[in-house]
Amino acid sequence: MKMLIEKLPDLQALYVKELRLFLSAEEMIAIKAPLMAETAIDPDLVHLFREHIEQMHRHTGRLRGILNRAAGEADPLKCKVVYSLFDELEDIVEDASHMPVRDAALISEAQRIEQYEMAGYGALRQIARALELGHDAQLLDQSFREKERANQELALMAERIYPTARKAA
């Protein structure tokens, strides 16, 4: 139960709240992603996760800039969805008894996270456009497209790793 109700009187207030939630999501992903890279066994997957970590820092910086312009500060608001996704990831990785299955689990969960981020960036981009914040919309679109590419890279990795995981048992 919420003790303090935050009112959303208009689209601008919704935009700021969504930005705050998404900043929290990106910060949590940036914290947890190195653990994914350390857990992965496949060298290409490790490399891919490390590349994505650098990208996440850029996304966090973009969000901070947008939020500073929109609200005068960049104060994150806990994103419960990303916390839950990482709880699930940790459980699944722990349950994977074979290394190729663990890598497959990492890919699967990473794709879920990427797709959540794509949905968030897409929604934020649409709100920015509705508010006629063209520069924000461009930056959010850039992050959206980078997330789209990251998801495609994970899909290609899955095509190679899933057959190996299938044979692991």
RADA-V360478 format. One record per backbone hydrogen bond with DSSP energy under -0.5 kcal/mol. CO is the residue of the C=O (numbers start at 1). NH is the residue of the N-H. Records with the same first field share a line. If there is no record, write none. Layout:
CO = NH ; NH
This chain:
4 = 6
5 = 7
7 = 9
10 = 14
11 = 15
12 = 16
13 = 17
14 = 18
15 = 19
16 = 20
17 = 21
18 = 22
19 = 23
20 = 24 ; 77
21 = 25
22 = 26
23 = 27
24 = 28
25 = 29
26 = 30
27 = 31
28 = 32
29 = 33
30 = 34
32 = 35 ; 36
33 = 37
34 = 38
35 = 39
36 = 40
42 = 46
43 = 47
44 = 48
45 = 49
46 = 50
47 = 51
48 = 52
49 = 53
50 = 54
51 = 55
52 = 56
53 = 57
54 = 58
55 = 59
56 = 60
57 = 61
58 = 62
59 = 63
60 = 64
61 = 65
62 = 66
63 = 67
64 = 68
65 = 69
66 = 70
67 = 71 ; 72 ; 73
68 = 72
74 = 76
78 = 80
79 = 83
80 = 84
81 = 85
82 = 86
83 = 87
84 = 88
85 = 89
86 = 90
87 = 91
88 = 92
89 = 93
90 = 94
91 = 95
92 = 96
95 = 97
98 = 102
99 = 103
100 = 104
101 = 105
102 = 106
103 = 107
104 = 108
105 = 109
106 = 110
107 = 111
108 = 112
109 = 113
110 = 114
111 = 115
112 = 116
113 = 117
114 = 118
115 = 119
116 = 120
117 = 121
118 = 122
119 = 123
120 = 124
121 = 125
122 = 126
123 = 127
124 = 128
125 = 129
126 = 130
127 = 131
128 = 133
129 = 132
132 = 134
133 = 137
134 = 138
135 = 139
136 = 140
137 = 141
138 = 142
139 = 143
140 = 144
141 = 145
142 = 146
143 = 147
144 = 148
145 = 149
146 = 150
147 = 151
148 = 152
149 = 153
150 = 154
151 = 155
152 = 156
153 = 157
154 = 158
155 = 159
156 = 160
157 = 160 ; 161
158 = 162
160 = 164
161 = 165
162 = 166
163 = 167
164 = 168
165 = 168 ; 169
